[in-house]
Amino acid sequence: MAELLTDDQIDAAIRDHLPAWKVAENALVRSVETPTFLDGIRLVATVAQLAESMNHHPDIDIRYTTITFRVSSHEAGGITNDDLVLARHIDTAAA
């Protein structure tokens, strides 16, 4: 099982590499606005492929053109390095 990160490690990662993300309820959270609904669905499909290849899956909420990603390691009970990696991949996909 992956090791939980400390609050300081999480804060540093957000500050240095993941400025669009915040921490809420032991998860990294980011919302992305897409130009159209179908663009949002394409983003979700891209993230789903990445997540499947990592065997690490985010919670995804689709609200018209706003897609919200929640990333945490459920088995570990919080945020691990795997979550930071997936969040960076999501940022790349959303760019």
DSSP file (Angstrom, degrees, kcal/mol; ACC not computed):
  #  RESIDUE AA STRUCTURE BP1 BP2  ACC     N-H-->O    O-->H-N    N-H-->O    O-->H-N    TCO  KAPPA ALPHA  PHI   PSI    X-CA   Y-CA   Z-CA
    1    1 A M              0   0    0      0, 0.0     2,-0.0     0, 0.0     0, 0.0   0.000 360.0 360.0 360.0 141.7    0.0    0.0    0.0
    2    2 A A        -     0   0    0      1,-0.1     2,-0.3    78,-0.0    71,-0.0  -0.339 360.0-112.2 -68.3 149.6    1.2    3.5   -0.8
    3    3 A E        -     0   0    0      1,-0.1    78,-0.5    -2,-0.0    -1,-0.1  -0.660  29.0-113.4 -87.7 135.9    2.3    5.7    2.0
    4    4 A L  B     -A   80   0A   0     -2,-0.3    76,-0.2    76,-0.1     2,-0.2  -0.373  29.7-125.7 -63.8 142.8    0.3    8.8    3.0
    5    5 A L        -     0   0    0     74,-3.1    74,-0.2     1,-0.1     2,-0.1  -0.588  23.7-113.3 -85.5 153.7    2.0   12.1    2.4
    6    6 A T     >  -     0   0    0     -2,-0.2     4,-2.4     1,-0.1     5,-0.2  -0.391  28.1-108.3 -78.2 163.4    2.3   14.7    5.2
    7    7 A D  H  > S+     0   0    0      1,-0.2     4,-2.9     2,-0.2     5,-0.2   0.895 121.8  53.4 -58.0 -40.1    0.5   18.0    5.1
    8    8 A D  H  > S+     0   0    0      2,-0.2     4,-2.3     1,-0.2    -1,-0.2   0.903 108.6  48.8 -63.5 -41.4    3.8   19.7    4.4
    9    9 A Q  H  > S+     0   0    0      2,-0.2     4,-2.1     1,-0.2    -1,-0.2   0.907 113.5  46.8 -64.4 -41.4    4.5   17.4    1.5
   10   10 A I  H  X S+     0   0    0     -4,-2.4     4,-2.4     2,-0.2     5,-0.2   0.934 112.0  50.0 -65.9 -46.3    1.1   18.0    0.0
   11   11 A D  H  X S+     0   0    0     -4,-2.9     4,-2.5     1,-0.2    -2,-0.2   0.898 111.5  49.1 -59.4 -41.6    1.3   21.8    0.5
   12   12 A A  H  X S+     0   0    0     -4,-2.3     4,-2.8     2,-0.2     5,-0.3   0.899 110.2  50.9 -65.6 -41.1    4.7   21.9   -1.2
   13   13 A A  H  X>S+     0   0    0     -4,-2.1     4,-2.6     2,-0.2     5,-1.5   0.912 113.0  45.5 -63.9 -42.5    3.4   19.8   -4.2
   14   14 A I  H  X5S+     0   0    0     -4,-2.4     4,-0.5     3,-0.2    -2,-0.2   0.943 116.1  46.0 -65.2 -47.0    0.4   22.1   -4.6
   15   15 A R  H  <5S+     0   0    0     -4,-2.5    -2,-0.2    -5,-0.2    -1,-0.2   0.909 124.4  31.4 -60.8 -44.1    2.6   25.2   -4.3
   16   16 A D  H  <5S+     0   0    0     -4,-2.8    -2,-0.2    -5,-0.2    -1,-0.2   0.766 139.1   4.8 -91.2 -27.8    5.3   24.0   -6.6
   17   17 A H  H  <5S+     0   0    0     -4,-2.6    -3,-0.2    -5,-0.3    -2,-0.1   0.587 125.0  44.8-135.1 -18.0    3.6   21.8   -9.2
   18   18 A L    ><< +     0   0    0     -5,-1.5     3,-2.0    -4,-0.5    -2,-0.1  -0.391  52.6 153.8-133.4  56.3   -0.2   21.7   -8.8
   19   19 A P  T 3  S+     0   0    0      0, 0.0    -1,-0.1     0, 0.0    -5,-0.1   0.710  72.9  60.1 -64.7 -19.0   -1.4   25.3   -8.3
   20   20 A A  T 3  S+     0   0    0     -3,-0.1    11,-0.3    -6,-0.0     2,-0.2   0.538  95.2  83.1 -83.0  -4.8   -4.9   24.5   -9.8
   21   21 A W    <   -     0   0    0     -3,-2.0     2,-0.3    -7,-0.2     9,-0.2  -0.645  54.7-173.5-101.6 155.0   -5.5   21.9   -7.1
   22   22 A K  E     -B   29   0B   0      7,-1.9     7,-2.8    -2,-0.2     2,-0.5  -0.895  27.3-112.3-134.4 167.8   -6.8   22.2   -3.5
   23   23 A V  E     +B   28   0B   0     -2,-0.3     2,-0.3     5,-0.2     5,-0.2  -0.900  38.6 164.2-104.1 130.2   -7.2   19.8   -0.6
   24   24 A A  E >   -B   27   0B   0      3,-2.4     3,-0.6    -2,-0.5    -2,-0.1  -0.949  67.2 -14.3-146.5 124.4  -10.7   18.9    0.5
   25   25 A E  T 3  S-     0   0    0     -2,-0.3     3,-0.1     1,-0.2    -1,-0.1   0.911 127.6 -49.2  50.8  53.7  -11.7   16.0    2.7
   26   26 A N  T 3  S+     0   0    0      1,-0.2     2,-0.3    46,-0.0    -1,-0.2   0.778 120.5  96.6  61.1  31.0   -8.4   14.1    2.3
   27   27 A A  E <  S-B   24   0B   0     -3,-0.6    -3,-2.4    45,-0.1     2,-0.4  -0.981  76.3-114.9-143.5 155.1   -8.3   14.4   -1.5
   28   28 A L  E     -BC  23  71B   0     43,-2.8    43,-2.9    -2,-0.3     2,-0.4  -0.782  39.1-166.6 -85.0 136.0   -6.9   16.6   -4.2
   29   29 A V  E     +BC  22  70B   0     -7,-2.8    -7,-1.9    -2,-0.4     2,-0.3  -0.986  15.9 165.3-132.7 134.4   -9.7   18.5   -6.0
   30   30 A R  E     - C   0  69B   0     39,-2.1    39,-3.2    -2,-0.4     2,-0.4  -0.986  18.7-153.9-146.3 137.1   -9.7   20.4   -9.2
   31   31 A S  E     - C   0  68B   0    -11,-0.3     2,-0.4    -2,-0.3    37,-0.3  -0.905  10.7-161.6-108.2 141.9  -12.4   21.7  -11.4
   32   32 A V  E     - C   0  67B   0     35,-3.0    35,-2.8    -2,-0.4     2,-0.5  -0.985   8.8-146.8-124.1 129.8  -11.9   22.3  -15.2
   33   33 A E  E     - C   0  66B   0     -2,-0.4    33,-0.2    33,-0.2    32,-0.0  -0.845  18.7-164.9 -93.3 128.0  -14.1   24.4  -17.4
   34   34 A T        -     0   0    0     31,-2.9     6,-0.1    -2,-0.5     4,-0.0  -0.805  28.3-120.1-110.7 155.8  -14.3   23.2  -20.9
   35   35 A P  S    S+     0   0    0      0, 0.0     2,-0.3     0, 0.0    -1,-0.1   0.871  93.4  10.0 -62.5 -36.3  -15.7   25.1  -23.9
   36   36 A T  S  > S-     0   0    0      1,-0.1     4,-1.7    29,-0.1     5,-0.1  -0.901  77.1-108.7-138.4 165.7  -18.4   22.6  -24.6
   37   37 A F  H  > S+     0   0    0     -2,-0.3     4,-2.1     1,-0.2     5,-0.2   0.917 119.6  52.2 -59.4 -45.0  -20.0   19.6  -23.0
   38   38 A L  H  > S+     0   0    0      1,-0.2     4,-2.3     2,-0.2    -1,-0.2   0.848 104.8  55.5 -65.1 -33.5  -18.5   17.3  -25.6
   39   39 A D  H  > S+     0   0    0      2,-0.2     4,-2.1     1,-0.2    -1,-0.2   0.900 108.1  50.2 -62.1 -39.2  -15.0   18.7  -24.8
   40   40 A G  H  X S+     0   0    0     -4,-1.7     4,-2.4     2,-0.2    -2,-0.2   0.902 109.3  49.9 -64.3 -41.8  -15.6   17.8  -21.2
   41   41 A I  H  X S+     0   0    0     -4,-2.1     4,-2.4     2,-0.2    -2,-0.2   0.893 109.3  51.8 -65.4 -39.2  -16.6   14.3  -22.1
   42   42 A R  H  X S+     0   0    0     -4,-2.3     4,-2.3     2,-0.2    -1,-0.2   0.901 109.3  50.6 -62.8 -40.2  -13.4   14.0  -24.2
   43   43 A L  H  X S+     0   0    0     -4,-2.1     4,-2.7     2,-0.2     5,-0.2   0.929 109.6  50.3 -61.9 -45.0  -11.3   15.2  -21.3
   44   44 A V  H  X S+     0   0    0     -4,-2.4     4,-2.6     1,-0.2    -2,-0.2   0.910 110.0  50.5 -59.5 -42.5  -13.0   12.6  -19.0
   45   45 A A  H  X S+     0   0    0     -4,-2.4     4,-1.9     2,-0.2    -1,-0.2   0.902 110.9  48.7 -63.6 -41.1  -12.3    9.8  -21.6
   46   46 A T  H  X S+     0   0    0     -4,-2.3     4,-2.1     2,-0.2    -2,-0.2   0.934 113.4  46.2 -63.7 -46.4   -8.6   10.9  -21.7
   47   47 A V  H  X S+     0   0    0     -4,-2.7     4,-3.1     1,-0.2     5,-0.2   0.883 109.0  56.5 -64.6 -38.0   -8.3   10.9  -18.0
   48   48 A A  H  X S+     0   0    0     -4,-2.6     4,-2.4    -5,-0.2    -1,-0.2   0.904 107.4  48.4 -60.9 -41.0  -10.1    7.6  -17.7
   49   49 A Q  H  X S+     0   0    0     -4,-1.9     4,-2.1     2,-0.2    -1,-0.2   0.921 113.4  46.9 -64.9 -43.8   -7.5    6.0  -20.1
   50   50 A L  H  X S+     0   0    0     -4,-2.1     4,-1.5     2,-0.2    -2,-0.2   0.935 113.4  48.6 -61.3 -46.6   -4.6    7.5  -18.0
   51   51 A A  H  X>S+     0   0    0     -4,-3.1     5,-2.2     1,-0.2     4,-1.2   0.899 110.3  51.1 -62.3 -41.6   -6.2    6.3  -14.8
   52   52 A E  H  <5S+     0   0    0     -4,-2.4     3,-0.3    -5,-0.2    -1,-0.2   0.899 107.6  52.5 -64.3 -40.0   -6.8    2.8  -16.1
   53   53 A S  H  <5S+     0   0    0     -4,-2.1    -1,-0.2     1,-0.2    -2,-0.2   0.806 116.3  40.8 -66.4 -27.2   -3.2    2.6  -17.2
   54   54 A M  H  <5S-     0   0    0     -4,-1.5    -1,-0.2     2,-0.2    -2,-0.2   0.588 103.4-132.0 -90.0 -12.9   -2.1    3.6  -13.7
   55   55 A N  T  <5S+     0   0    0     -4,-1.2     2,-0.3    -3,-0.3    -3,-0.2   0.903  75.2 114.3  54.4  43.1   -4.8    1.4  -12.0
   56   56 A H      < -     0   0    0     -5,-2.2    -2,-0.2    -6,-0.1    -1,-0.2  -0.912  51.4-163.4-145.3 110.6   -5.5    4.5   -9.9
   57   57 A H        -     0   0    0     -2,-0.3    15,-0.3    15,-0.1     2,-0.1  -0.841   6.6-148.1-114.0 129.3   -8.9    6.1  -10.5
   58   58 A P        -     0   0    0      0, 0.0     2,-0.5     0, 0.0    13,-0.2  -0.441  26.3-111.1 -82.2 161.6  -10.2    9.6   -9.6
   59   59 A D  E     -D   70   0B   0     11,-2.8    11,-2.5    -2,-0.1     2,-0.4  -0.818  39.2-160.6 -84.9 134.7  -13.8   10.4   -8.7
   60   60 A I  E     -D   69   0B   0     -2,-0.5     2,-0.5     9,-0.2     9,-0.2  -0.979  12.9-168.6-127.3 128.0  -15.2   12.5  -11.6
   61   61 A D  E     -D   68   0B   0      7,-2.6     7,-2.7    -2,-0.4     2,-0.6  -0.970   7.7-160.2-116.1 124.5  -18.2   14.8  -11.4
   62   62 A I  E     +D   67   0B   0     -2,-0.5     2,-0.4     5,-0.2     5,-0.2  -0.922  15.8 170.6-109.1 119.8  -19.6   16.2  -14.7
   63   63 A R  E >   -D   66   0B   0      3,-2.8     3,-2.4    -2,-0.6     2,-0.6  -0.805  64.9 -75.9-128.9  89.0  -21.8   19.3  -14.6
   64   64 A Y  T 3  S-     0   0    0     -2,-0.4   -24,-0.1     1,-0.3    -1,-0.1  -0.429 117.9  -7.2  55.9-104.6  -22.4   20.4  -18.1
   65   65 A T  T 3  S+     0   0    0     -2,-0.6   -31,-2.9    -3,-0.1     2,-0.6   0.309 119.7  89.1-103.0   9.1  -19.0   22.1  -19.0
   66   66 A T  E <   -CD  33  63B   0     -3,-2.4    -3,-2.8   -33,-0.2     2,-0.5  -0.933  55.2-172.2-109.1 120.2  -17.5   21.9  -15.5
   67   67 A I  E     -CD  32  62B   0    -35,-2.8   -35,-3.0    -2,-0.6     2,-0.5  -0.952   4.8-162.8-112.5 124.8  -15.6   18.7  -14.7
   68   68 A T  E     -CD  31  61B   0     -7,-2.7    -7,-2.6    -2,-0.5     2,-0.4  -0.936   1.6-161.5-113.1 128.0  -14.4   18.1  -11.2
   69   69 A F  E     -CD  30  60B   0    -39,-3.2   -39,-2.1    -2,-0.5     2,-0.5  -0.898   4.8-169.2-107.9 133.8  -11.7   15.6  -10.3
   70   70 A R  E     -CD  29  59B   0    -11,-2.5   -11,-2.8    -2,-0.4     2,-0.5  -0.991  10.0-170.7-121.4 120.9  -11.2   14.2   -6.8
   71   71 A V  E     +C   28   0B   0    -43,-2.9   -43,-2.8    -2,-0.5     2,-0.3  -0.953  21.7 133.1-120.0 122.0   -8.0   12.2   -6.4
   72   72 A S        -     0   0    0     -2,-0.5     2,-1.0   -15,-0.3     7,-0.2  -0.978  56.2-111.0-156.5 162.9   -7.1   10.2   -3.3
   73   73 A S  B  >> -E   78   0C   0      5,-3.4     4,-1.8    -2,-0.3     5,-1.6  -0.831  29.5-169.7 -99.8  97.2   -5.9    6.8   -2.4
   74   74 A H  T  45S+     0   0    0     -2,-1.0    -1,-0.2     1,-0.3     3,-0.1   0.882  83.6  52.7 -57.8 -43.1   -8.9    5.2   -0.8
   75   75 A E  T  45S+     0   0    0      1,-0.2    -1,-0.3    -3,-0.1    -2,-0.0   0.860 114.2  42.9 -63.0 -34.7   -7.0    2.2    0.5
   76   76 A A  T  45S-     0   0    0     -3,-0.5    -1,-0.2     2,-0.2    -2,-0.2   0.685 110.1-123.8 -84.8 -18.6   -4.4    4.4    2.2
   77   77 A G  T  <5S+     0   0    0     -4,-1.8     2,-0.3     1,-0.3    -3,-0.2   0.784  76.1  10.3  83.6  28.2   -7.1    6.8    3.5
   78   78 A G  B   <S-E   73   0C   0     -5,-1.6    -5,-3.4   -74,-0.0     2,-0.5  -0.956 103.5 -18.4 169.2-148.4   -5.7   10.0    2.0
   79   79 A I        +     0   0    0     -2,-0.3   -74,-3.1   -74,-0.2     2,-0.2  -0.777  52.9 170.7-100.1 128.9   -3.2   11.5   -0.4
   80   80 A T  B >>  -A    4   0A   0     -2,-0.5     4,-1.3   -76,-0.2     3,-0.8  -0.689  52.4 -91.3-122.9 177.4   -0.2    9.6   -1.6
   81   81 A N  H 3> S+     0   0    0    -78,-0.5     4,-2.3     1,-0.2     5,-0.2   0.849 123.3  64.4 -60.0 -33.8    2.5   10.1   -4.3
   82   82 A D  H 3> S+     0   0    0      1,-0.2     4,-2.3     2,-0.2    -1,-0.2   0.863 100.4  52.4 -57.0 -35.5    0.2    8.2   -6.7
   83   83 A D  H <> S+     0   0    0     -3,-0.8     4,-2.5     2,-0.2    -1,-0.2   0.878 106.7  51.3 -69.5 -38.2   -2.3   11.0   -6.4
   84   84 A L  H  X S+     0   0    0     -4,-1.3     4,-2.1     2,-0.2    -2,-0.2   0.913 111.0  49.0 -63.8 -41.9    0.2   13.7   -7.2
   85   85 A V  H  X S+     0   0    0     -4,-2.3     4,-2.1     2,-0.2    -2,-0.2   0.937 112.8  46.6 -63.3 -47.3    1.3   11.8  -10.3
   86   86 A L  H  X S+     0   0    0     -4,-2.3     4,-2.4     1,-0.2    -2,-0.2   0.901 109.8  54.1 -63.7 -40.0   -2.4   11.4  -11.4
   87   87 A A  H  X S+     0   0    0     -4,-2.5     4,-2.4     1,-0.2    -1,-0.2   0.902 107.8  50.3 -60.9 -40.9   -3.1   15.1  -10.7
   88   88 A R  H  X S+     0   0    0     -4,-2.1     4,-2.3     2,-0.2    -1,-0.2   0.909 110.0  50.5 -63.4 -40.7   -0.1   16.1  -13.0
   89   89 A H  H  X S+     0   0    0     -4,-2.1     4,-2.4     2,-0.2    -2,-0.2   0.899 109.6  50.7 -62.8 -40.1   -1.5   13.8  -15.7
   90   90 A I  H  X S+     0   0    0     -4,-2.4     4,-2.3     2,-0.2    -2,-0.2   0.917 108.7  52.1 -63.8 -42.6   -4.9   15.4  -15.4
   91   91 A D  H  X S+     0   0    0     -4,-2.4     4,-1.1     1,-0.2    -2,-0.2   0.917 110.1  48.7 -58.4 -43.4   -3.3   18.9  -15.6
   92   92 A T  H >< S+     0   0    0     -4,-2.3     3,-0.5     1,-0.2    -2,-0.2   0.919 112.2  48.2 -63.4 -43.6   -1.6   17.8  -18.8
   93   93 A A  H 3< S+     0   0    0     -4,-2.4    -1,-0.2     1,-0.2    -2,-0.2   0.857 112.6  49.2 -64.6 -35.1   -4.8   16.5  -20.3
   94   94 A A  H 3<        0   0    0     -4,-2.3    -1,-0.2     1,-0.2    -2,-0.2   0.648 360.0 360.0 -80.3 -15.2   -6.7   19.6  -19.4
   95   95 A A    <<        0   0    0     -4,-1.1    -1,-0.2    -3,-0.5    -2,-0.1   0.489 360.0 360.0 -71.0 360.0   -4.1   22.0  -20.9
